[in-house]
Every structure is written in C-alpha cells, then in structure tokens.
Amino acid sequence: MQKENNGLNQLEVSKVHHWTPSTFSFSCARPDNFRFRSGEFVMIGLKIDGKPVLRAYSIASPNWHEEFEFYSIKVENGPLTSKLQQLKEGDNIIFRGKPVGTLVNDALLKGKRLILFSTGTGIAPFTSIIRDPETYEKFNEVILFQTCRQINELEFGKRTVESIYKDELLSEIVSDKLKFFPTTTREPSQYFGRVTDWLKSKKI
Ligand SMILES: Cc1cc2nc3c(=O)[nH]c(=O)nc-3n(C[C@H](O)[C@H](O)[C@H](O)COP(=O)(O)OP(=O)(O)OC[C@H]3O[C@@H](n4cnc5c(N)ncnc54)[C@H](O)[C@@H]3O)c2cc1C
C-alpha cells in the first residue's frame, strides 16, 4: 500500500474476474493495519485525467480475509466504471481508508434468523457478512436472497457460497446454517420469478 499526500492510498490489484458483460470482481492485498467491520463500504476509484474519481464500494470480502475484494457493475459511460472495468493485475486503484456503513453485525440484535435480500451487485456487503463467523454466533439461520435477471449474474454469489463449504474452518462454523436462494426474473431457473411471489407462495 502506498500513501499519497491527499489522504488517499494506492492499492495494487492482484486478481480480476469478469463474470458477465456487466459485472466483474477484483481483489487487492488487504491494506496494512486496515480494520473494518464485515458489511462496511469504502471510497475507491481511479485517477482519471490526473483527478481522483471515487465511488462508494462495499467490501465483498470478510474482515478477517487477507484479500480485499470488490464486486462491481460496469455502467455504460459511467465516470468510474467505464475505466475501472479495464483494470488488469498489477494496476493500482486509490482508496480512502475510512470504512463506514450500517449493514454490520453490530447494528443487529441477536436473533433466530437473519434474512438478507439483495439484487445484482447489492450482494457485495452480504458476501462479507456470510463469511464472518460472528454472524453465526448471533443467528441460528442465515438466509441470503439474490435476485437478478439472468442466471449468469448469480455466479459471483454462488461461487462465494461454494467457497465457504470448501474452507475447512468456515464450513465447520457455518455448517447447515446458511441458505442461499438465487432467483431470476427473466431467464427460467430453479427459483424463477419475483422474490415477493416466492415468499408469498411459502415454497421457500
Ligand atoms: C454505500 C454504497 C455502496 C456501493 N457498493 C457498490 C458495490 O459494491 N458495487 C458496485 O458495483 N457499486 C456499488 N455502489 C455504487 C457505486 O458507488 C457507483 O455508483 C458505481 O460503481 C458506478 O460508478 P460510475 O461512476 O461508473 O457511475 P455513477 O455515475 O456512479 O452511476 C451512474 C448510474 O448507474 C447506476 N448504477 C450505479 N451503480 C450501480 C450498481 N451497482 N448496480 C446497478 N446500477 C448502478 C445508477 O442508476 C447510477 O445513477 C455503491 C453505492 C453506495 C452508495
């Protein structure tokens, strides 16, 4: 991590993966001494024409992970993402090292069940929360919904959930407490249709 004079830090990108024509994820090494609560967001961006262009991004990785992961949309002509989508391994992003946000375990009372609803890249704070052991200390059951138009848009969430069960420690903590319902509204899939209809039908 390199520090600049203007309170911004530079981070080197170590991994980039394009999931669909409109979404991608990228990771950097976790900044030195950087602490955050799973579910928080930071301001990240690029220097474009010499000026920093920053946007809010949820940290998609949990607070214990050595990787600092983000899951991003590609907005056509978006001031930041039209450039950010061209990131390659070894490039630098800039970030302001102040994590904020209220989608965190501290904001929740202990309970039986935690239900997380997301669409598209809105799953990012939840891929952090579902990989945090504290979540499973507070809740017996964690149910994650993600709704997208097409099946391929659900892949980032599916792979993240799979990675939990491949992790020796985390899989033991999570056990059968996590349920994932990836639903689609345009392309037929196992859970096809509006999530509100699925909930009303009581089939899930
Ligand atoms: C608290 C917070 C957390 C965020 N976390 C993420 C994140 O983890 N991943 C992420 O991709 N974006 C996230 N965003 C949105 C992000 O800040 C930017 O808006 C986005 O990266 C596009 O930047 P841009 O400069 O290319 O276009 P902008 O000028 O910022 O956006 C142009 C338009 O694109 C649409 N748009 C922007 N972001 C999205 C999105 N994610 N999904 C669908 N449509 C969108 C909106 O209609 C917006 O008006 C978050 C925003 C907030 C407020």
The ligand as an SDF file (V2000), in Angstrom:
LIG
                    3D

 53 58  0  0  0  0  0  0  0  0999 V2000
  -22.9800    2.6280    0.1060 C   0  0  0  0  0  0  0  0  0  0  0  0
  -22.7720    2.2490   -1.3570 C   0  0  0  0  0  0  0  0  0  0  0  0
  -22.1390    1.0580   -1.6600 C   0  0  0  0  0  0  0  0  0  0  0  0
  -21.9460    0.6970   -3.0000 C   0  0  0  0  0  0  0  0  0  0  0  0
  -21.3490   -0.5030   -3.2740 N   0  0  0  0  0  0  0  0  0  0  0  0
  -21.2020   -0.8880   -4.5680 C   0  0  0  0  0  0  0  0  0  0  0  0
  -20.6100   -2.1460   -4.8790 C   0  0  0  0  0  0  0  0  0  0  0  0
  -20.1880   -2.9120   -4.0120 O   0  0  0  0  0  0  0  0  0  0  0  0
  -20.5030   -2.4710   -6.1970 N   0  0  0  0  0  0  0  0  0  0  0  0
  -20.9350   -1.6390   -7.1850 C   0  0  0  0  0  0  0  0  0  0  0  0
  -20.8300   -2.0020   -8.3640 O   0  0  0  0  0  0  0  0  0  0  0  0
  -21.4870   -0.4460   -6.9210 N   0  0  0  0  0  0  0  0  0  0  0  0
  -21.6110   -0.0470   -5.6400 C   0  0  0  0  0  0  0  0  0  0  0  0
  -22.1560    1.1940   -5.3710 N   0  0  0  0  0  0  0  0  0  0  0  0
  -22.4060    2.1040   -6.4980 C   0  0  0  0  0  0  0  0  0  0  0  0
  -21.0800    2.8170   -6.8650 C   0  0  0  0  0  0  0  0  0  0  0  0
  -20.7890    3.7790   -5.8680 O   0  0  0  0  0  0  0  0  0  0  0  0
  -21.1190    3.5310   -8.2410 C   0  0  0  0  0  0  0  0  0  0  0  0
  -22.3020    4.1980   -8.4170 O   0  0  0  0  0  0  0  0  0  0  0  0
  -20.9080    2.5830   -9.3990 C   0  0  0  0  0  0  0  0  0  0  0  0
  -19.6460    1.9760   -9.2910 O   0  0  0  0  0  0  0  0  0  0  0  0
  -20.9650    3.2850  -10.7610 C   0  0  0  0  0  0  0  0  0  0  0  0
  -19.9940    4.3090  -10.8130 O   0  0  0  0  0  0  0  0  0  0  0  0
  -19.8640    5.1890  -12.1280 P   0  0  0  0  0  0  0  0  0  0  0  0
  -19.0340    6.3970  -11.8170 O   0  0  0  0  0  0  0  0  0  0  0  0
  -19.4020    4.3480  -13.2710 O   0  0  0  0  0  0  0  0  0  0  0  0
  -21.3620    5.6470  -12.4540 O   0  0  0  0  0  0  0  0  0  0  0  0
  -22.3160    6.5700  -11.4890 P   0  0  0  0  0  0  0  0  0  0  0  0
  -22.3660    7.9520  -12.1070 O   0  0  0  0  0  0  0  0  0  0  0  0
  -21.9130    6.4760  -10.0690 O   0  0  0  0  0  0  0  0  0  0  0  0
  -23.6840    5.8450  -11.7050 O   0  0  0  0  0  0  0  0  0  0  0  0
  -24.4670    6.0190  -12.8970 C   0  0  0  0  0  0  0  0  0  0  0  0
  -25.7940    5.2960  -12.7310 C   0  0  0  0  0  0  0  0  0  0  0  0
  -25.5560    3.8860  -12.8120 O   0  0  0  0  0  0  0  0  0  0  0  0
  -26.4790    3.1780  -11.9770 C   0  0  0  0  0  0  0  0  0  0  0  0
  -25.7070    2.3410  -11.0250 N   0  0  0  0  0  0  0  0  0  0  0  0
  -24.6350    2.7170  -10.2740 C   0  0  0  0  0  0  0  0  0  0  0  0
  -24.1540    1.6670   -9.5410 N   0  0  0  0  0  0  0  0  0  0  0  0
  -24.9480    0.6200   -9.8430 C   0  0  0  0  0  0  0  0  0  0  0  0
  -24.9490   -0.7340   -9.4160 C   0  0  0  0  0  0  0  0  0  0  0  0
  -24.0230   -1.2150   -8.5310 N   0  0  0  0  0  0  0  0  0  0  0  0
  -25.8850   -1.5790   -9.9190 N   0  0  0  0  0  0  0  0  0  0  0  0
  -26.8030   -1.1040  -10.8190 C   0  0  0  0  0  0  0  0  0  0  0  0
  -26.8450    0.1800  -11.2720 N   0  0  0  0  0  0  0  0  0  0  0  0
  -25.9310    1.0270  -10.7970 C   0  0  0  0  0  0  0  0  0  0  0  0
  -27.3240    4.2420  -11.2730 C   0  0  0  0  0  0  0  0  0  0  0  0
  -28.5300    4.3970  -11.9900 O   0  0  0  0  0  0  0  0  0  0  0  0
  -26.4810    5.4790  -11.3770 C   0  0  0  0  0  0  0  0  0  0  0  0
  -27.2470    6.6400  -11.3370 O   0  0  0  0  0  0  0  0  0  0  0  0
  -22.3850    1.5600   -4.0460 C   0  0  0  0  0  0  0  0  0  0  0  0
  -23.0110    2.7780   -3.7280 C   0  0  0  0  0  0  0  0  0  0  0  0
  -23.2190    3.1040   -2.3980 C   0  0  0  0  0  0  0  0  0  0  0  0
  -23.9120    4.4080   -2.0950 C   0  0  0  0  0  0  0  0  0  0  0  0
  1  2  1  0
  2  3  1  0
  2 52  2  0
  3  4  2  0
  4  5  1  0
  4 50  1  0
  5  6  2  0
  6  7  1  0
  6 13  1  0
  7  8  2  0
  7  9  1  0
  9 10  1  0
 10 11  2  0
 10 12  1  0
 12 13  2  0
 13 14  1  0
 14 15  1  0
 14 50  1  0
 15 16  1  0
 16 17  1  0
 16 18  1  0
 18 19  1  0
 18 20  1  0
 20 21  1  0
 20 22  1  0
 22 23  1  0
 23 24  1  0
 24 25  2  0
 24 26  1  0
 24 27  1  0
 27 28  1  0
 28 29  2  0
 28 30  1  0
 28 31  1  0
 31 32  1  0
 32 33  1  0
 33 34  1  0
 33 48  1  0
 34 35  1  0
 35 36  1  0
 35 46  1  0
 36 37  1  0
 36 45  1  0
 37 38  2  0
 38 39  1  0
 39 40  1  0
 39 45  2  0
 40 41  1  0
 40 42  2  0
 42 43  1  0
 43 44  2  0
 44 45  1  0
 46 47  1  0
 46 48  1  0
 48 49  1  0
 50 51  2  0
 51 52  1  0
 52 53  1  0
M  END
$$$$
